[in-house]
Amino acid sequence: TLQGAANTFVAAVDFANTAGTITFGDANTDQSTFNGGLTVSGNQATALQGTITTSDDTVNFGTGAMTLGAASTVTTGSGAVTFGGTVNLGQTLAVNSTGATVFSAAVGGTTPLTSLITNAGGSVSLQNVTTTGVQTYGDATAALNGGTYTTTNNNFTVSGAATITADTTVNTGAGGGNISFASIANGAAFDLALTSGTGTVAASGAVSVTDLTLNTTGGSTFGGSVTVNDLIVTANANAVTLNGAANTFAAAVDFANTAGTVSFGDATGDQSTFDAGVSVSGNQAVALQGSIITTNDAANFGTGTVTLGADSVINTGAGAGNIAIQALAGAFDLAVTGGTGTLAVATTTNITDLTLNATGGSTFAGNVTINDLIVTAA
C-alpha cells in the first residue's frame, strides 16, 4: 500500500507478490512515479487512486482485477500501458500514452466507470466498456475487439482509425449521447450496431463493415464512402446522409426512418450503388446529389419528394429494375436509365432537363414542369 502524496522509484519496479492487493494512493492527488517502468508480474489485484507516471517506460498491471478508488490517470509518454484484468468502480480513468494502450478484459462490466479517456497518438485496444459518462479515444488507431460499448446518454468518440475485429455494439442510451468515428476500416467480416437515442451518429471517413445498423433519432451522417453488405435503418425519426463518393451496399436497403431527409451524395460525381435495390418505406423526403445505381433491381423512393441538389442519375441497369418517384423537384438535370423496367412519377416540378432511357415505359401521373424532356431512341 503506497499512500504517499509523491512516491518516486528510479529503477524498474516489479510487484511479484502473488497475493494481496497493491494499492497506489488514497486520493486523486497522489502520484507514484516509476522512472524505469512498472510491472505487476504477480497478477494480483490493484487499487488505483491518483496518478501513475513513467518516463517513456512501460506499465503492465498484469491480469489481476483493478478497482478505481478516485479519479485516476496513467501517463507514460511513449511507454505502452497494459490492463490485463477487469477495471471497475465509478471513477474516471485517463490513459496518456503515445505507445500502445491495451485493455484485455471488460472495463466497467461490474460497476461502470464514470468515464474512460485516452489521449492523442499511439493506439488503443478494447473490448466491452461500460461508463456512465463519456468514452473518448483520441489515439491514432483504435481496435474494438467485439462486445458492447455503453454510455448513459453521453458521447462515444473515436478520433483515429477504428478497426472492428468482432461483432460490435455501441449504445449511448436514449438521451443525447453522440457517436462519432473518424473511420472504420478492416471490418468487412463483422457487424456494427449503433444506438444513440436523440444523439447523432457520424463518421467523417470511410466505413467498411458487414451489416451496419442505425438506431437513432438524432440523425446519421457519413462523410466518407460506406461499403457494407446491409444497411439497416430502423423506423425512427432519423435523417440519413451519405456524402461519400462511392457507397456500395450488397443487400437490398430499405430506409425505414419515419422522419428526416435521406440524402444521397453532396456532389454530382458521388455514387451510391445498391446491388439488390433500394426503397424508402418511411416515405420521407429524399435529397439526391449524384448517382443512384442498382443491378437490375428496383428503386422505390416512397411518397416523399425527391429533390435534386445537383445534376444527378438514377440507373437501374439493363434489366427490369423499376423506378418509382412520388414527386420530383429541383432545378437540375436528371438522367434516368431503367432498362426493361418502368418509370413512374406522380408529379414533376422545375426540373431543368430530364433524360429518359428505358424500354419499359415512363408514366407521369401529374403535371410535368421541366426545361427539356429528352427521350432516347431505346
C-alpha positions as CSV (number, residue, x, y, z in Angstrom):
1,T,0.0,0.0,0.0
2,L,1.5,3.3,-1.2
3,Q,-0.4,6.2,0.2
4,G,2.2,8.9,0.0
5,A,1.4,12.0,-2.0
6,A,4.6,11.8,-4.1
7,N,6.3,8.4,-4.5
8,T,9.4,8.1,-6.8
9,F,11.2,5.0,-8.0
10,V,14.2,5.3,-10.2
11,A,14.7,1.7,-11.3
12,A,12.1,-0.5,-12.9
13,V,9.7,-1.9,-10.2
14,D,8.1,-5.3,-10.4
15,F,5.4,-6.3,-7.9
16,A,5.9,-10.1,-8.0
17,N,3.9,-10.8,-4.9
18,T,1.3,-13.5,-5.7
19,A,-1.4,-12.4,-3.2
20,G,-2.8,-9.3,-1.6
21,T,-3.8,-6.1,-3.2
22,I,-1.4,-3.5,-4.5
23,T,-2.7,0.0,-3.7
24,F,-1.5,3.1,-5.4
25,G,-2.5,6.2,-3.5
26,D,-5.6,7.1,-1.4
27,A,-6.7,10.3,-3.2
28,N,-6.8,11.6,-6.7
29,T,-3.9,14.0,-6.0
30,D,-1.5,11.2,-5.0
31,Q,1.2,10.4,-7.5
32,S,3.7,7.5,-8.0
33,T,6.5,8.0,-10.5
34,F,8.2,4.9,-11.9
35,N,11.2,6.2,-13.9
36,G,12.1,2.7,-15.1
37,G,8.6,1.4,-15.6
38,L,6.1,-0.7,-13.6
39,T,5.2,-4.4,-13.8
40,V,2.8,-6.4,-11.7
41,S,4.1,-9.9,-12.6
42,G,2.3,-11.5,-9.7
43,N,-1.0,-10.7,-11.4
44,Q,-2.6,-9.7,-8.1
45,A,-5.4,-7.2,-7.7
46,T,-4.6,-3.5,-7.8
47,A,-6.3,-0.4,-6.4
48,L,-5.6,2.9,-8.2
49,Q,-6.4,6.2,-6.6
50,G,-4.4,9.0,-8.2
51,T,-1.7,9.2,-10.9
52,I,1.0,6.8,-12.1
53,T,3.7,8.3,-14.2
54,T,6.8,6.9,-16.1
55,S,9.5,8.4,-18.3
56,D,8.5,6.8,-21.6
57,D,8.6,3.4,-19.8
58,T,6.1,0.5,-19.9
59,V,3.3,0.0,-17.3
60,N,1.8,-3.5,-17.2
61,F,-0.8,-4.1,-14.5
62,G,-0.9,-7.9,-15.1
63,T,-4.1,-9.9,-15.2
64,G,-5.4,-9.0,-11.7
65,A,-8.6,-7.0,-11.3
66,M,-8.2,-3.3,-10.9
67,T,-10.5,-1.0,-8.9
68,L,-10.6,2.7,-9.0
69,G,-11.0,4.5,-5.7
70,A,-10.7,8.0,-7.1
71,A,-10.3,9.7,-10.5
72,S,-7.1,8.3,-11.8
73,T,-4.5,8.9,-14.5
74,V,-1.7,6.8,-16.1
75,T,0.8,8.8,-18.0
76,T,3.7,7.0,-19.7
77,G,4.9,9.2,-22.6
78,S,5.8,6.7,-25.3
79,G,5.6,3.8,-23.0
80,A,2.9,1.1,-23.5
81,V,0.2,0.5,-20.9
82,T,-1.5,-2.8,-20.4
83,F,-4.5,-3.6,-18.3
84,G,-4.7,-7.4,-18.3
85,G,-7.6,-7.7,-15.9
86,T,-11.0,-6.1,-15.4
87,V,-11.3,-2.5,-14.4
88,N,-14.2,-1.3,-12.2
89,L,-15.8,1.3,-9.9
90,G,-17.4,4.6,-10.7
91,Q,-14.4,6.8,-11.3
92,T,-12.8,8.4,-14.3
93,L,-9.7,6.8,-15.8
94,A,-7.4,8.7,-18.2
95,V,-4.6,7.0,-20.0
96,N,-2.0,9.2,-21.7
97,S,0.4,7.3,-23.9
98,T,1.7,7.6,-27.5
99,G,2.5,3.9,-27.3
100,A,0.1,1.0,-27.2
101,T,-2.7,1.1,-24.6
102,V,-4.4,-2.3,-24.2
103,F,-7.4,-3.3,-22.2
104,S,-7.6,-7.1,-22.4
105,A,-10.7,-7.6,-20.3
106,A,-14.0,-5.8,-19.7
107,V,-14.0,-2.3,-18.3
108,G,-16.9,-1.2,-16.1
109,G,-18.5,-4.6,-16.5
110,T,-19.4,-5.0,-12.8
111,T,-19.5,-1.3,-11.8
112,P,-19.5,1.2,-14.6
113,L,-16.6,3.7,-14.7
114,T,-17.5,7.4,-14.8
115,S,-15.5,8.0,-18.0
116,L,-12.7,6.4,-19.9
117,I,-10.4,8.7,-21.8
118,T,-7.2,8.1,-23.9
119,N,-5.0,10.8,-25.4
120,A,-3.9,11.5,-29.0
121,G,-1.2,9.4,-30.5
122,G,-0.5,5.7,-30.2
123,S,-3.1,3.0,-30.3
124,V,-5.8,1.6,-28.1
125,S,-7.3,-1.9,-27.9
126,L,-10.6,-2.5,-26.2
127,Q,-13.4,-5.0,-25.5
128,N,-16.6,-4.3,-23.6
129,V,-16.6,-0.9,-22.0
130,T,-19.3,0.5,-19.8
131,T,-19.3,4.1,-18.5
132,T,-21.9,6.5,-17.2
133,G,-20.0,9.4,-18.7
134,V,-18.1,9.8,-21.9
135,Q,-15.8,7.4,-23.7
136,T,-13.2,9.3,-25.6
137,Y,-10.4,7.5,-27.5
138,G,-8.0,10.0,-29.0
139,D,-5.5,7.5,-30.3
140,A,-4.3,7.4,-33.9
141,T,-5.8,3.9,-34.2
142,A,-8.4,2.0,-32.1
143,A,-9.2,-1.7,-32.2
144,L,-12.7,-2.5,-31.0
145,N,-12.4,-6.2,-30.3
146,G,-16.1,-7.0,-30.2
147,G,-18.6,-6.7,-27.4
148,T,-20.6,-3.7,-26.3
149,Y,-19.6,-0.1,-25.6
150,T,-22.1,1.7,-23.4
151,T,-22.6,5.1,-22.0
152,T,-25.5,6.7,-20.2
153,N,-26.6,9.5,-22.5
154,N,-23.0,10.6,-23.0
155,N,-20.7,10.8,-26.0
156,F,-18.7,7.9,-27.5
157,T,-15.8,9.3,-29.7
158,V,-13.1,7.5,-31.6
159,S,-10.8,10.2,-33.1
160,G,-8.5,7.8,-35.0
161,A,-9.0,5.0,-37.5
162,A,-11.1,2.3,-35.9
163,T,-10.8,-1.4,-36.6
164,I,-13.7,-3.8,-35.8
165,T,-12.3,-7.3,-35.1
166,A,-15.6,-8.9,-34.0
167,D,-19.3,-8.0,-34.0
168,T,-19.6,-4.8,-32.0
169,T,-22.4,-2.6,-30.5
170,V,-22.2,1.0,-29.4
171,N,-25.1,2.3,-27.3
172,T,-25.2,5.7,-25.8
173,G,-28.6,5.4,-24.3
174,A,-32.0,7.0,-25.1
175,G,-30.7,10.6,-24.4
176,G,-28.3,12.9,-26.3
177,G,-25.1,10.8,-26.4
178,N,-23.4,11.3,-29.8
179,I,-21.5,8.5,-31.5
180,S,-18.5,9.7,-33.6
181,F,-15.9,7.9,-35.6
182,A,-13.1,9.1,-37.9
183,S,-13.3,6.0,-40.0
184,I,-14.0,2.3,-39.6
185,A,-11.7,0.0,-41.6
186,N,-10.8,-3.7,-42.0
187,G,-14.2,-4.7,-40.6
188,A,-15.6,-6.4,-43.6
189,A,-16.3,-9.6,-41.8
190,F,-18.1,-8.2,-38.8
191,D,-21.3,-6.3,-37.9
192,L,-21.6,-2.9,-36.2
193,A,-24.8,-1.7,-34.5
194,L,-25.1,2.0,-33.4
195,T,-27.8,3.2,-31.0
196,S,-27.7,6.8,-29.9
197,G,-31.2,7.8,-28.8
198,T,-31.6,11.5,-29.5
199,G,-27.8,11.8,-30.1
200,T,-26.2,11.8,-33.6
201,V,-24.2,9.2,-35.4
202,A,-21.3,10.4,-37.5
203,A,-18.3,9.0,-39.4
204,S,-16.1,11.5,-41.2
205,G,-14.1,8.9,-43.2
206,A,-14.7,5.6,-44.9
207,V,-16.8,2.8,-43.3
208,S,-16.4,-0.8,-44.1
209,V,-18.3,-3.5,-42.1
210,T,-20.7,-6.4,-42.9
211,D,-24.0,-5.2,-41.6
212,L,-24.4,-1.6,-40.3
213,T,-27.5,-0.9,-38.1
214,L,-28.5,2.7,-37.4
215,N,-30.9,3.2,-34.4
216,T,-31.2,6.9,-33.6
217,T,-33.4,9.9,-33.8
218,G,-30.6,12.4,-33.9
219,G,-29.5,11.8,-37.5
220,S,-26.7,9.8,-39.1
221,T,-24.1,11.4,-41.3
222,F,-21.3,9.6,-43.2
223,G,-18.7,11.9,-44.9
224,G,-16.7,9.1,-46.5
225,S,-17.6,6.1,-48.6
226,V,-19.7,3.4,-46.9
227,T,-19.1,-0.2,-48.0
228,V,-21.4,-2.7,-46.3
229,N,-23.4,-5.8,-47.0
230,D,-26.5,-4.4,-45.5
231,L,-27.5,-1.0,-44.2
232,I,-30.3,-1.4,-41.6
233,V,-32.2,1.8,-40.8
234,T,-34.7,1.4,-38.0
235,A,-38.1,3.0,-38.1
236,N,-37.2,6.2,-36.1
237,A,-37.1,9.9,-37.0
238,N,-33.6,9.7,-38.3
239,A,-32.2,11.8,-41.1
240,V,-29.6,9.7,-43.0
241,T,-26.8,11.4,-45.0
242,L,-24.5,9.5,-47.3
243,N,-21.9,12.0,-48.6
244,G,-19.2,9.5,-49.7
245,A,-18.0,9.5,-53.3
246,A,-18.6,5.7,-53.7
247,N,-21.0,4.0,-51.4
248,T,-21.8,0.3,-52.0
249,F,-24.5,-1.9,-50.5
250,A,-24.7,-5.6,-51.4
251,A,-28.1,-6.4,-49.9
252,A,-31.4,-4.7,-50.6
253,V,-31.6,-1.5,-48.4
254,D,-34.8,0.0,-47.0
255,F,-34.7,3.4,-45.4
256,A,-37.5,2.8,-42.9
257,N,-36.8,6.0,-40.9
258,T,-40.1,7.9,-40.5
259,A,-38.8,11.5,-40.5
260,G,-35.7,13.3,-41.6
261,T,-34.3,13.6,-45.1
262,V,-32.4,10.8,-46.8
263,S,-29.5,12.4,-48.6
264,F,-27.6,10.6,-51.3
265,G,-24.3,12.5,-52.1
266,D,-23.3,16.1,-51.9
267,A,-21.9,16.5,-55.4
268,T,-22.6,15.4,-59.0
269,G,-19.8,12.8,-59.0
270,D,-21.0,11.0,-55.9
271,Q,-22.4,7.5,-56.4
272,S,-24.4,5.1,-54.2
273,T,-24.7,1.5,-55.6
274,F,-27.4,-0.7,-54.3
275,D,-26.7,-4.1,-55.8
276,A,-30.1,-5.6,-54.6
277,G,-32.2,-2.4,-54.9
278,V,-33.2,0.5,-52.7
279,S,-36.5,1.5,-51.1
280,V,-37.7,4.4,-48.9
281,S,-40.6,2.8,-47.0
282,G,-40.5,5.5,-44.4
283,N,-41.8,7.9,-47.1
284,Q,-39.6,10.7,-46.0
285,A,-38.0,13.4,-48.2
286,V,-35.0,12.5,-50.4
287,A,-32.2,14.8,-51.4
288,L,-30.3,13.5,-54.5
289,Q,-26.9,14.9,-55.5
290,G,-25.1,12.3,-57.6
291,S,-26.0,8.9,-58.8
292,I,-28.2,6.0,-57.6
293,I,-27.2,2.7,-59.2
294,T,-28.8,-0.7,-58.9
295,T,-28.0,-4.0,-60.7
296,N,-31.4,-4.6,-62.5
297,D,-33.2,-4.0,-59.1
298,A,-35.9,-1.6,-58.2
299,A,-35.5,1.9,-56.8
300,N,-38.6,2.9,-55.0
301,F,-38.4,6.4,-53.3
302,G,-41.7,6.2,-51.5
303,T,-44.2,9.1,-51.2
304,G,-41.7,11.8,-50.2
305,T,-40.4,14.4,-52.6
306,V,-37.1,13.7,-54.4
307,T,-35.3,17.0,-54.6
308,L,-32.2,17.4,-56.9
309,G,-29.4,19.3,-55.4
310,A,-27.1,18.8,-58.4
311,D,-27.2,17.1,-61.8
312,S,-28.0,13.5,-61.0
313,V,-28.5,10.0,-62.3
314,I,-30.8,7.1,-61.5
315,N,-29.7,3.9,-63.3
316,T,-31.2,0.5,-62.5
317,G,-29.3,-1.3,-65.2
318,A,-30.4,-3.0,-68.4
319,G,-32.9,-5.4,-66.7
320,A,-36.3,-5.0,-65.1
321,G,-35.4,-2.5,-62.4
322,N,-38.5,-0.4,-61.9
323,I,-38.2,3.2,-60.7
324,A,-41.0,4.9,-58.6
325,I,-41.0,8.5,-57.6
326,Q,-43.9,10.3,-56.0
327,A,-42.8,13.9,-56.5
328,L,-39.7,15.1,-58.3
329,A,-38.3,18.7,-57.9
330,G,-35.1,20.7,-58.1
331,A,-33.6,22.9,-60.8
332,F,-31.0,20.4,-62.1
333,D,-30.7,17.7,-64.7
334,L,-31.8,14.1,-64.1
335,A,-30.9,11.2,-66.4
336,V,-32.9,8.1,-65.8
337,T,-32.0,4.7,-67.2
338,G,-34.4,1.8,-66.4
339,G,-33.6,-0.9,-69.0
340,T,-36.7,-3.0,-69.4
341,G,-38.1,-1.6,-66.1
342,T,-40.7,1.1,-65.8
343,L,-40.5,4.7,-64.5
344,A,-43.5,6.0,-62.6
345,V,-43.6,9.7,-61.4
346,A,-46.6,11.3,-59.9
347,T,-45.6,15.0,-60.3
348,T,-42.5,16.8,-61.7
349,T,-41.8,20.4,-60.9
350,N,-39.0,22.7,-62.0
351,I,-36.6,20.1,-63.3
352,T,-34.1,21.5,-65.8
353,D,-33.5,18.7,-68.3
354,L,-35.0,15.1,-67.8
355,T,-33.5,12.3,-69.9
356,L,-35.4,9.0,-70.2
357,N,-33.6,5.9,-71.4
358,A,-35.7,2.9,-70.8
359,T,-37.8,0.4,-72.8
360,G,-40.3,-0.5,-70.1
361,G,-42.2,2.8,-70.4
362,S,-42.4,6.0,-68.4
363,T,-45.6,7.2,-66.8
364,F,-46.2,10.7,-65.4
365,A,-49.5,10.8,-63.5
366,G,-49.5,14.5,-62.8
367,N,-48.2,17.8,-64.3
368,V,-44.7,17.9,-65.7
369,T,-42.8,21.2,-65.5
370,I,-39.3,21.0,-66.9
371,N,-37.0,22.8,-69.3
372,D,-36.4,19.9,-71.7
373,L,-37.6,16.3,-72.0
374,I,-35.1,14.1,-73.8
375,V,-36.3,10.7,-74.8
376,T,-33.6,8.4,-76.2
377,A,-34.2,6.0,-79.1
378,A,-34.4,3.0,-76.9
